[in-house]
Amino acid sequence: MVESYDKEMTVHIDAGKKECYFHPVKAGETIDIEYQVIDGGHGDLDISFSLADPIGLIIVSDFKKPENIHRHDVQKEGDYRFCFDNTFSTFNRKTVFFELIVEKEGEQNLGDDQWNDVFEGLTPEEFYEMKVQDIMDYIGRIRMQMTKARQIQDMLRSHEARDRNLAESNFIKVNTWSLFQICAMIAVGLLQVFLVRSIFDTNTRMSKLWQRMHL
């Protein structure tokens, strides 16, 4: 049989903060964790990550990375800690999508020749129970593969969310800069009209100022 735990979350890590999460894991199980920064506020898409065992020993550590995947075979039972660190950022809050999978595969099925030896002397009821167990093992494997396929689909969706957030951020920046340029062009045009009119109109204060400056 295949036993697994699958959890996916999207969390916000404020600037200057560090968020940690814990999950109990048994010896012999495998930890798969995949994360991706999908929104960096107005900064870079990066975050620091660390995974520690029950006694606090750092197993893996990333510094300012946009995404990564880690797999660890557990030898020590206990609560494992994984942290997302945004203390290096002063102003920008980071949005992080991550998925945690903890799984343990059971014993492998016997081969056909070995099954034939085992089936000798079994009653129909015992034979039926062993066949059912074999089917359950195959179902467990299929479930595990479907979980991994769904994990890939979730990561593709997180890539799409990150690209959409980046496109929206760039759209706002382009619009803001374009508005500033339009306002500057209008202001310069009005100033030029005012200056040209003041040169030819001798009754304005600006014209008198030009005369005093001998222009």
Disulfide bonds with the S-S distance in Angstrom:
Cys20-Cys83 1.98
